[in-house]
Amino acid sequence: MLDFIRTLTRSRIGAVVGLVFLILIVLAFAGTDVSGISGGNLLNGDYVAKVGGTSIAPAELEKTVRASFDSQRQRSPTLSMKAFLAQGAFDEVLTGLIDRAASWEWGRKYGVAISDRLVDSEIAKLAAFQGPDGKFSQEAYNQLLAQRGLTDKLVRDDLAKGQMSRLVFAGANEGAMMPTNVTQVYAALVKEKRTGNLLFIPSAAFAPKTAPTDAQIGTFYKTQIARYNRPERRTIRYAVIDSASLKTVATPSDADIQKRYAANAALYAPAELRSVTQVILPTQAAATAFAAEIKGGKTIEAAAAAKGLSAAKITDATHDKFAIDSSKPVADAVFATAQGQTMVPTKGDLGWVVARIDAVTKKPGKTLDQARAEIATALTAERHKAALTDMATRIGEKVEGGTSLADVAKTYGLTVQTTDPVIADGSQPGKPDAKLPPQLMPLLATAFAMDHEGMPQIAALPGGESFAVYDVGAISGAAPAPLAEIKTQVAADWTRQQGADGAAAAADKVLAALAKITPLDAAGKALGVPLAPVDHLAITREQVASAQGRVPAPVALMFTMTHPGAKKLAAPNQAGWLVLSLASIEPGTIAANDPMVIQASSDLGKATGREYEQQLRTAITHEIGSKRNETAIRTVRGNLVGGPAPAGQ
């Protein structure tokens, strides 16, 4: 219940839009395309709305909608701009911009001022304007403004408006409360208990037993064509650049091998490695006492644990490593102690070290002849990697210069491959088990951002051992699948729909019988088809709340009904229909000092505060006044979806 009220007072898109308003400039400097406002002329030219003395330019509206869309698309990669606008995003963005402009005008009208020092502090906080020392850099600020085509005045005006909005609405929801008696009644709702009876009427019981005719399939396909829409599909043409693409790589010479061997002489020299368990104590006295405990029979681990210390293990370390990590005296002591023994306490850089020698490993060295093969292998691998990187760099320069994928492949002897048509998440419509190869998944986002073919890009593939040069091939816009390809599916859908329609009609008969005071089980038997027994439900709102959103649909429906009453509900995937009759409602009771009343008071206070803030926004906009330019608004909407918007939108 609390979550429901919170949902009603907070819009998902509205929250995103609000965030975009507050960090509009930050988004611009984070890489958002700001070409539409280049030159710092954000509010000049035609307007989509006028609020007092402020005009909202088409470019500002379009940019803000696109920023909101980009944010949503990060969570839903297949979301299209058309679908995004269908959710009401466009109107919410425009309303938000109007409210923001109104708050600016209203604040100035009543003497609320945003000082230059406040704007300065906001600019200094932005990471995009900070230098290597983490402090504001005037040079970085000037460079970024120049890169984005913005002006200092534009940035300051936008930040000032954001601060004005915060100040105007800062106290709107402070101290918002609901009366205690209302809060107690609301909290008591959580204790309410409802009982009901549920009958399932399966579609399969009413589905035709014979296959549909071609005419029936064709008619069903035409009337239900929207359900067979396929999202935009693209093929990706690519060529892999790997070791096999290299024509020749020079074999390491004997001189090269000797040079590498000499440079790594310590690696190939004989060595003794030691593994120890050590404890570091603060003083010599503490270390001596600790060593005495070990000599008396305690393990080093047990002695350390008794003092709240931990014993650290060091594995296969050389004398030099011990000397670097601790001290030369410690290294000397470790290597002078036999395996299984505990060394004498020795002063290290961090304190007095007591260590048990766990293992001593003699590592034989390697002569040049013994190391020759592995050095040659390592050098060859390094040269392959360097040659591959060089080749990828040269190809990258060519594609940046406008060379086509086909020409690149011809020049470097690469094989161009083409994927099957895929949608933006890499899956193939009509082939649920088919998926783009994992190594090509990183190419998807860029491939679906290309406007057309002939725009090759190069990217490293997972693993770091290969690259791909690629572009987009055939682009198939969103459209219904041809009937010939999905005839079997359409026939099955027709049969399922007929069964679902029959089950729905049967559910209506049951509801009519219930209206005549016929028991639910008797009404079900009167249908003349085999049905499962009636289910009996009994649950409280408190149990529903504890489910944290995972509430079965019939239970959720039961708590929206009045008593007496009955309703029908479609089962998922056209499996059938459910008929639910509400048997009883037992009101909940709760004491005035119950903790739930306190929680309800807090939640209702927050909801009330948000309502106060929204009412203030509405009142401010009404007082300042606003005028919308519907022609310009339609133009912006059309630009966003790639064509003119209907006059009615």
Secondary structure, DSSP 8 states (H G I E B T S, - for coil): -HHHHHHHH--HHHHHHHHHHHTHHHHHHTT---GGGGGG-TT-SS-SEEETTEEE-HHHHHHHHHHHHHHHHHH-TT--HHHHHHTTHHHHHHHHHHHHHHHHHHHHHTT----HHHHHHHHHH-GGGB-TTSSB-HHHHHHHHHHHT--HHHHHHHHHHHHHHHHHHTTTTTT----HHHHHHHHHGGG-EEEEEEEEEEGGGGS-SS---HHHHHHHHHHTGGGGEE--EEEEEEEEESGGG-S------HHHHHHHHHHTHHHHS-EEEEEEEEEEESSHHHHHHHHHHHHTT--HHHHHHHTT---EEEEEE-HHHHHHHT-HHHHHHHHHS-TT-B---EE-SSSEEEEEEEEEEEE----HHHHHHHHHHHHHHHHHHHHHHHHHHHHHHHHHTT--HHHHHHHHT---EE---B-TTSEETTEEEEE--GGGGGGHHHHTT-SSSS--EEEE-TTSS-EEEEEEEEEE-SEE--HHHHHHHHHHHHHHHHHHHHHHHHHHHHHHHHHTT--HHHHHHTT-S-----EEEEEEHHHHHHTTT---HHHHHHTT--SSEEEEEE-GGG-EEEEEEEEEEE-----TT-HHHHHHHHHHHHHHHHHHHHHHHHHHHHHH-EEE-HHHHHHHHHHHHTS---TT-
